Amino acid sequence: MTTGMKSLLSSIEKTRLEMIYLAHKYGYSNPSVVKCSQKLDLLLNTYNNTMVKQ
């Protein structure tokens, strides 16, 4: 596994945990949670696109 892929997976996990924390603190529809969810979506799309190319 490349360093870039490890970094991407680390970012995904960090963002996922942040989203869970924010959702528990503010509720699922809070703008901060939605923004974090969108960031996670982008990271997951990047991961999926990278895996398809391999």
C-alpha positions in Angstrom: 0.0 0.0 0.0 1.4 3.4 -1.0 1.9 6.3 1.4 -0.8 8.3 -0.5 -3.3 5.5 0.0 -2.5 5.2 3.7 -2.9 9.0 4.0 -6.3 8.8 2.2 -7.5 6.0 4.5 -6.4 7.9 7.5 -8.2 11.0 6.4 -11.4 8.9 5.8 -11.3 7.5 9.3 -10.5 10.8 10.9 -13.4 12.5 9.0 -15.8 9.6 9.8 -15.0 9.9 13.5 -15.4 13.7 13.4 -18.8 13.3 11.7 -20.0 10.9 14.4 -18.8 13.2 17.1 -20.5 16.2 15.6 -23.8 14.3 14.9 -23.9 13.2 18.6 -23.2 16.7 19.8 -25.4 18.7 17.4 -27.8 16.3 15.6 -27.8 14.9 12.1 -29.2 18.0 10.3 -26.7 20.5 11.8 -24.8 22.3 9.0 -21.5 21.3 10.5 -22.5 17.6 10.3 -23.7 18.0 6.7 -20.5 19.7 5.7 -18.4 16.9 7.3 -20.6 14.3 5.6 -19.9 15.9 2.3 -16.2 16.0 2.9 -16.4 12.3 3.8 -18.3 11.6 0.6 -15.5 13.3 -1.4 -12.8 11.3 0.3 -14.7 8.0 -0.2 -15.3 8.9 -3.9 -11.6 9.5 -4.3 -10.8 6.1 -2.7 -13.3 4.3 -4.9 -12.0 5.9 -8.0 -8.5 5.0 -7.1 -9.4 1.4 -6.4 -11.2 1.1 -9.8 -8.1 2.3 -11.6 -6.0 -0.4 -10.1 
